[in-house]
Amino acid sequence: MEKVVLEAKKRTKINKASRSALRKEGRVPAIYYSKHHDPLAIDLSERALKPLVFTSKTHLLSLNLEGQEELECIIKDVQFDPVTEKIVHVDLLGLKKGEKIQIEVPVQLIGTPIGIKEGGILQHTLHKIEIECLPVDIPEHVEINVSNLKLGQSIHAGDLKFDNFVVLNSADSIIASVTHPKVEKEATPAEAEGTKEPEVITKGKAEKEEE
């Protein structure tokens, strides 16, 4: 897993006005927390954060903080502005060497299912899975080969087996499946009969005109 070094600065003010000022300067307020360390209020470069947030990969981060040894962590939560979608706050979870953590990682499907040739459609249901592992074993993403999936078959979380981490999702959680395409329901004869326009009865009028 790739490690990324981030330059961080301690925040001495944590009120709303100071956070707004930081954002105007292109900085993002953040909190580093760990059960082995007191929470740290810091700020990070928005430019440096963007490629780590807007990605399908998980990154191991190393905070370079003045007067502090490098702190390894991962991005645990990100808050966005509901209008501009800019990053407004980040929570960082501290890691300790040799101690397992629980984390969500992206799922990537590879291959073309056999069921596609049988007329099916590939459904990717679970885009992230929760795993438990050592920090050194955190994968950027998990690849799942769906080539052997036939029409009507699924891959469940319980089917996944890996050497360096354990999948924590419920065993019956569906990761991906090949399903029948939805077909519009055809009208039954009775329904079709009911949709016919009513017949206009003109016989009486015609007979009168013939007279």
ROKETOR-207029 format. One line per field, with one value per atom (N, C-alpha, C): y, z, x; residue in three letters. Coordinates in steps of 0.001 Angstrom, whole numbers, plus 500000, padded with zeros to 6 digits. Example, Ala and Ser with C-alpha at 12.3 -4.5 7.8 and 13.67 -1.06 7.14 Angstrom:
# residues 2
Y <- (494310  495500  496700  497750  498940  500030)
Z <- (507800  507800  507800  507080  507140  507870)
X <- (513190  512300  513200  512850  513670  512900)
resn <- (ala  ala  ala  ser  ser  ser)
END
This chain:
# residues 211
Y <- (498805  500000  501245  502189  503411  504302  504813  505760  507173  508082  509481  510356  511217  512141  513449  513888  515141  516136  517344  518405  518918  518946  519376  520496  521328  522402  522289  522564  522541  523769  523555  524658  525110  526388  526935  527466  527774  528245  527243  526917  525908  526418  527753  528297  528375  528705  528725  529743  530908  531966  531541  530860  530425  529336  528463  527415  528013  529009  529680  530382  531001  531682  530695  529521  528499  528055  527848  527379  528402  529669  530723  530717  530210  530132  528822  528006  526727  525634  525798  524795  524119  522869  522110  521763  522170  521786  520270  519717  518264  517921  516703  516178  514828  514697  513402  512811  511582  510964  509503  509032  507661  507323  506044  505657  505702  505894  505980  507414  508366  509744  510704  511824  512857  513413  513800  514376  515620  515752  516899  517662  518965  519818  520332  519981  520347  520885  521377  521729  521241  520931  520337  521101  520951  521583  520927  521739  521196  520549  521163  520625  519246  519052  517754  516698  517132  516200  515678  516524  516175  514820  514557  513258  512067  512308  511227  510962  511984  511876  511423  512052  511728  510609  509428  508266  507002  505927  504640  503817  504418  503708  504179  503311  503658  503943  505025  505402  505394  505005  505112  506470  507285  508645  508764  509625  509937  511451  511909  513344  513879  514889  515560  516837  516778  517864  518431  519730  520365  520050  519619  519305  517990  517154  515884  514820  513607  512530  512227  511652  511364  510450  510807  510059  509344  508019  507264  507219  507378  507412  507114  507033  506887  507899  508219  509099  508281  508695  507959  508553  509877  510524  511864  512224  513486  514195  515484  516287  517243  517380  518230  519344  520459  521529  521050  521132  520602  521327  522546  523322  523215  523513  523530  522179  521258  519942  520037  521178  521309  520571  520120  519440  520477  520276  521268  520733  519405  518850  517388  516961  515581  515009  513751  513013  511991  511977  511049  510081  508792  507767  507323  507498  507119  505617  505159  503736  503438  502204  501774  500490  500455  499289  498041  496976  495712  495587  496650  496619  496620  495657  495543  496635  497022  498015  497500  498128  497829  499018  498728  499800  499354  500305  500009  500250  499335  499486  499280  499951  499835  498448  498067  496807  497098  496400  496508  495149  495115  493880  493768  492575  492365  491171  491241  490158  490400  489645  489696  488396  488462  487240  486429  485117  484224  484575  484978  485289  486443  487298  488410  487851  486822  486202  485434  485114  484404  485377  486656  487658  488350  488107  488711  490079  490695  492016  491910  492456  492443  493547  493165  494111  494173  495368  495573  496192  495359  495785  496460  495864  496364  496932  498257  498912  499037  498803  498801  497653  497065  496042  496439  495970  496266  495103  495428  494388  494693  493676  493847  493347  494179  493796  494695  494373  495229  496410  497564  498733  498448  497635  497347  496535  495871  495010  495653  496924  497587  497655  497067  497120  498431  498891  500091  499829  498605  498159  496635  496049  494591  494229  493387  492946  491620  491558  490342  489944  488732  488233  487666  488238  487805  487017  486606  485945  484681  483933  482649  482755  483974  484136  483842  482902  482578  483326  483299  483963  483404  484299  483887  483627  483720  483475  484780  484664  485827  485509  486551  486428  487115  486387  486919  487215  488033  488369  487112  486122  484873  484058  484385  483667  484204  485360  486012  485508  485069  484587  485244  485863  486531  486150  486256  485854  486899  488195  489245  490009  489703  490395  489546  489919  489207  490136  489609  490388  490329  491496  491569  491660  491911  492008  490684  490759  489559  488617  487328  486343  486320  486670  486622  487939  488916  490192  489965  490421  490224  491307  490862  491783  492097  491060  491212  490027  490239  489167  489419  488339  488454  488120  489093  488939  489026  488575  488678  490147  490594  491979  492137  493319  493561  493636  492918  492911  493532  494450  495081  494039  494085  493122  493348  492252  492354  492272  493012  493026  491677  491170  489923  490182  489126  489324  490111  489819  490523  492001  492296  493684  494400  493672  494270  494573  493659  493860  495086  495280  496411  497747  497734  498987  499402  498521  498874  500034  500872  501975  501429  502007  501512  501677  500663  500698  501649  502511  503473  502801  502766  502114  503121  502882  503818  503157  501876  501103  501764  502178  502751  503982  504813  506056  505764  504773  504419  503907  503062  502518  503625  504615  505719  506532  506736  507497  506746  505397  504599  504685  504849  504962  506264)
Z <- (500000  500000  500000  499159  499030  500265  500756  501874  501336  501802  501366  502567  502418  503486  503306  504359  504327  505323  504853  505753  506522  507838  508669  509611  509992  510947  512099  513311  514465  514443  514872  514973  516430  516640  517994  518274  517203  517342  516652  517312  516736  516599  516598  516447  514965  514728  513370  512484  513045  512271  511791  512666  512289  511226  511310  510296  508935  508934  507682  507069  507915  507436  506806  507427  506889  505499  505348  504060  502961  503304  502311  501873  502738  502428  501731  501423  500760  501717  502996  504005  504484  504945  505417  506894  507749  509164  509303  510245  510435  511898  512265  513614  513470  514156  514246  515597  515597  516871  516890  518076  518277  519749  520056  521457  522195  521435  522051  522063  521648  521507  521744  522380  522546  521182  520986  519704  519362  518083  517613  516581  516819  515839  514875  513611  512614  511365  510427  509119  508037  506884  505776  504491  503528  502231  501481  501008  500232  498947  498327  497079  497294  498432  498722  499078  499663  500088  498936  497958  496893  496247  495777  495129  496072  497378  498355  498705  498506  498809  497590  496444  495225  494466  495042  494458  494919  494208  494610  495413  495761  496499  497949  498805  500200  500357  501058  501230  502707  502953  504280  504339  505335  505428  506569  506355  507385  507574  508756  509012  509464  508747  509119  509859  511179  512028  512838  512798  513487  514986  515490  516913  517299  516317  516579  515666  516175  515308  514288  513154  512106  512638  512303  512776  511605  511681  510610  510854  509777  509914  508581  508622  507408  507493  506348  506322  506755  507844  508383  507924  507842  507436  506781  505793  505075  505021  505314  505212  504026  503267  502081  502225  501568  501491  500606  501069  500290  498974  498836  497616  496662  497179  496324  496244  497197  497292  497602  498114  498544  499872  500118  501379  502495  503532  504616  505933  506076  507308  507088  507775  507640  509020  509234  510440  510065  510820  510565  511732  511422  512458  512571  513759  513996  514052  513562  513524  514414  514912  515712  515115  514924  514335  515161  514468  515130  515699  515564  516089  514937  514929  513837  513924  512755  512701  511785  511890  511008  510085  508798  507806  506587  505927  504674  503499  502541  501354  500105  498998  497769  497137  496426  495694  494199  493477  492028  491410  490495  489798  488539  488301  487096  486326  485006  484162  483659  482650  482090  482406  483130  483530  482340  482503  481503  481299  482384  482336  481424  481118  480198  478805  478402  477089  477060  478258  478352  478412  478241  478234  479558  480552  481870  481991  483142  483446  484748  484762  485975  486920  488147  489184  490244  490421  491456  492667  493649  494771  495887  496262  497390  496852  496925  496359  497364  498644  499675  500637  501154  502178  503416  504565  505806  506134  506434  506729  508045  508566  509741  509377  509648  509294  510011  509844  510343  509391  509900  509034  507798  507954  506832  505742  506094  505139  504527  504807  504251  502723  501993  500521  499994  498838  498223  497791  497325  496954  496908  496819  496737  495351  494634  493312  493422  492768  492763  491317  490966  489601  489438  488487  488273  486970  486374  485061  485049  486148  486170  486582  486808  487223  486069  486314  485315  485632  484698  484883  486124  487032  488265  489428  489207  490281  490923  492167  492922  493646  493987  494872  496177  497288  498606  499400  500430  501284  501883  502167  502743  501791  500502  499513  499440  500033  499913  500963  500509  501409  501027  502006  501751  502834  502490  503426  504499  504125  505027  505761  505461  506167  506166  507090  507246  506855  506085  505698  506823  507243  508386  507999  506735  506303  506533  506692  506849  505677  505973  504947  503777  504026  502936  502186  502500  501769  500329  499374  497958  497475  496923  496356  494907  494134  492720  492281  491255  490744  489274  488584  487195  487186  486824  486899  485517  485451  484215  483978  482748  482472  482718  483135  483390  482058  481983  480772  481086  480232  480457  480332  481259  481275  480083  479334  478199  478688  478033  478431  478137  479070  478865  477900  477281  476355  476983  478278  478956  479096  479453  479605  478272  477212  475881  475423  475762  475391  476082  477314  478092  477593  476795  476322  474974  474358  473054  473195  472183  472203  472030  472715  472589  471171  470721  469366  469315  468306  468161  467413  468021  467406  466532  465230  464291  463458  463776  462952  462881  464005  464008  463160  463254  462490  461023  460650  459243  458659  459450  458959  458720  459628  459496  458249  457966  456792  455529  455560  454389  454094  455156  454964  454244)
X <- (500840  500000  500875  500529  501329  501169  502305  502262  502455  501617  501680  502000  503010  503383  502622  501954  501210  501792  502011  502453  501238  501341  500217  500644  499686  499940  498949  499428  498537  497628  496397  495444  495364  495568  495475  494075  493339  491959  491042  489934  489039  487605  487450  486100  485708  484460  483912  484615  484916  485566  486952  487704  489055  489004  488000  487853  487512  486657  486288  487499  488319  489513  490492  490635  491531  491082  489788  489262  489494  489407  489661  491124  492004  493435  493803  492800  493075  493507  493148  493476  492189  492311  491159  491343  490416  490496  490358  491104  491064  491304  490895  491150  491850  492984  493674  493315  492807  492463  492913  493226  493686  493509  493277  493124  494457  495549  496879  497411  496579  497062  495908  496206  495180  494802  493532  493118  493933  494251  495013  494198  494026  493364  494428  494301  495309  494613  495413  494870  495831  495256  496005  495729  496619  496436  495286  494347  493228  493736  494729  495287  495900  496569  497192  496144  495023  493985  493129  492879  491934  492210  493453  493690  493563  493581  493447  491981  491146  489721  488932  489204  488464  489177  489149  489809  489105  489337  488752  489758  490898  491932  492005  492515  492769  494259  494586  495998  496390  497616  498210  498904  498541  499066  500075  501043  502018  502032  501612  501540  502885  503351  504590  504202  504283  503818  504972  505142  506266  506246  507391  507504  506868  506576  505900  506480  506633  507083  505994  506384  505411  504315  503082  501937  501279  501214  500574  499069  498319  496867  496193  494891  494084  492944  492367  491199  489989  489362  488218  486889  486836  485591  485897  485066  485234  483890  483897  482679  482820  481723  481730  480699  480982  480001  478856  477601  476481  476232  476739  476520  477707  478910  480105  480803  480476  481112  482607  483048  484440  484631  485849  486162  486188  485385  485340  485908  486007  486583  486957  488017  488486  488798  488378  488754  489820  490907  492012  492142  492190  492318  493771  494332  495718  495914  497052  497363  498570  498606  499758  500300  501598  502247  501947  501528  501261  499858  499039  497681  496682  495785  494817  493758  493257  492195  491081  489938  488813  488611  488505  488446  487661  487016  486330  487275  487278  488117  487254  487603  486815  486932  485878  485841  485891  486770  486846  486557  485620  485288  486124  486685  487482  486926  487069  486592  485179  484796  483446  482717  481623  480910  480391  480392  479803  478331  477679  476254  475894  476855  476588  476282  477047  476819  475496  474993  473716  472533  472845  471784  471557  472426  472255  472896  472690  473251  474047  475254  476087  475637  475316  474922  476027  476618  477643  476949  476627  475799  476592  477719  478513  479828  479966  481147  482294  482008  483045  482767  483837  483684  484487  484054  484764  485688  486944  487925  488640  489328  490178  491566  492581  493951  494953  496217  497294  497453  497902  498077  498926  499954  500842  500143  499043  498344  497098  496864  495684  495818  494884  494965  494390  494914  494355  492914  492672  491327  491342  490172  490052  489526  490269  489840  489092  487942  487134  486873  487285  487104  485689  484962  483572  483413  484526  484486  483630  483600  482886  481419  480958  479573  478616  477696  476688  475394  474480  473196  472498  472120  471443  472381  473691  474657  475133  475627  476103  477398  478140  479303  478931  479061  478726  479999  479840  480987  481602  480770  481261  482122  482061  482870  484300  484540  485841  486814  487967  489014  490338  491008  492276  493284  494551  495609  495880  495812  496284  495185  493944  492865  491596  490691  489421  488282  487326  486148  485117  484622  483718  482240  481960  480560  479824  478520  477706  477954  478074  478432  477463  476204  475220  475075  475932  475905  476351  475547  475861  476821  477944  478925  478559  478330  477986  477146  476327  475482  475171  474801  474350  472868  472073  470619  469979  468745  467976  467618  467678  467264  465779  465377  463962  463217  462112  461298  459951  459523  458232  457126  456181  455086  454162  453909  453002  451566  450708  449303  448666  447854  447123  445976  445436  444307  443170  442883  441792  442114  443423  443830  443801  444240  444244  442829  441889  440486  439924  440366  439865  440373  441440  442003  441448  440623  440062  439081  439043  438098  436686  435693  434310  433787  433048  432497  431314  431277  430187  429040  427887  426731  425991  425988  425353  424271  424012  423080  421701  421147  419818  419725  420745  420765  420860  421679  421851  420564  419821  418566  417558  417561  416609  416885  418199  418565  418211  418276  417929  416450  415637  414208  413917)
resn <- (met  met  met  glu  glu  glu  lys  lys  lys  val  val  val  val  val  val  leu  leu  leu  glu  glu  glu  ala  ala  ala  lys  lys  lys  lys  lys  lys  arg  arg  arg  thr  thr  thr  lys  lys  lys  ile  ile  ile  asn  asn  asn  lys  lys  lys  ala  ala  ala  ser  ser  ser  arg  arg  arg  ser  ser  ser  ala  ala  ala  leu  leu  leu  arg  arg  arg  lys  lys  lys  glu  glu  glu  gly  gly  gly  arg  arg  arg  val  val  val  pro  pro  pro  ala  ala  ala  ile  ile  ile  tyr  tyr  tyr  tyr  tyr  tyr  ser  ser  ser  lys  lys  lys  his  his  his  his  his  his  asp  asp  asp  pro  pro  pro  leu  leu  leu  ala  ala  ala  ile  ile  ile  asp  asp  asp  leu  leu  leu  ser  ser  ser  glu  glu  glu  arg  arg  arg  ala  ala  ala  leu  leu  leu  lys  lys  lys  pro  pro  pro  leu  leu  leu  val  val  val  phe  phe  phe  thr  thr  thr  ser  ser  ser  lys  lys  lys  thr  thr  thr  his  his  his  leu  leu  leu  leu  leu  leu  ser  ser  ser  leu  leu  leu  asn  asn  asn  leu  leu  leu  glu  glu  glu  gly  gly  gly  gln  gln  gln  glu  glu  glu  glu  glu  glu  leu  leu  leu  glu  glu  glu  cys  cys  cys  ile  ile  ile  ile  ile  ile  lys  lys  lys  asp  asp  asp  val  val  val  gln  gln  gln  phe  phe  phe  asp  asp  asp  pro  pro  pro  val  val  val  thr  thr  thr  glu  glu  glu  lys  lys  lys  ile  ile  ile  val  val  val  his  his  his  val  val  val  asp  asp  asp  leu  leu  leu  leu  leu  leu  gly  gly  gly  leu  leu  leu  lys  lys  lys  lys  lys  lys  gly  gly  gly  glu  glu  glu  lys  lys  lys  ile  ile  ile  gln  gln  gln  ile  ile  ile  glu  glu  glu  val  val  val  pro  pro  pro  val  val  val  gln  gln  gln  leu  leu  leu  ile  ile  ile  gly  gly  gly  thr  thr  thr  pro  pro  pro  ile  ile  ile  gly  gly  gly  ile  ile  ile  lys  lys  lys  glu  glu  glu  gly  gly  gly  gly  gly  gly  ile  ile  ile  leu  leu  leu  gln  gln  gln  his  his  his  thr  thr  thr  leu  leu  leu  his  his  his  lys  lys  lys  ile  ile  ile  glu  glu  glu  ile  ile  ile  glu  glu  glu  cys  cys  cys  leu  leu  leu  pro  pro  pro  val  val  val  asp  asp  asp  ile  ile  ile  pro  pro  pro  glu  glu  glu  his  his  his  val  val  val  glu  glu  glu  ile  ile  ile  asn  asn  asn  val  val  val  ser  ser  ser  asn  asn  asn  leu  leu  leu  lys  lys  lys  leu  leu  leu  gly  gly  gly  gln  gln  gln  ser  ser  ser  ile  ile  ile  his  his  his  ala  ala  ala  gly  gly  gly  asp  asp  asp  leu  leu  leu  lys  lys  lys  phe  phe  phe  asp  asp  asp  asn  asn  asn  phe  phe  phe  val  val  val  val  val  val  leu  leu  leu  asn  asn  asn  ser  ser  ser  ala  ala  ala  asp  asp  asp  ser  ser  ser  ile  ile  ile  ile  ile  ile  ala  ala  ala  ser  ser  ser  val  val  val  thr  thr  thr  his  his  his  pro  pro  pro  lys  lys  lys  val  val  val  glu  glu  glu  lys  lys  lys  glu  glu  glu  ala  ala  ala  thr  thr  thr  pro  pro  pro  ala  ala  ala  glu  glu  glu  ala  ala  ala  glu  glu  glu  gly  gly  gly  thr  thr  thr  lys  lys  lys  glu  glu  glu  pro  pro  pro  glu  glu  glu  val  val  val  ile  ile  ile  thr  thr  thr  lys  lys  lys  gly  gly  gly  lys  lys  lys  ala  ala  ala  glu  glu  glu  lys  lys  lys  glu  glu  glu  glu  glu  glu  glu  glu  glu)
END
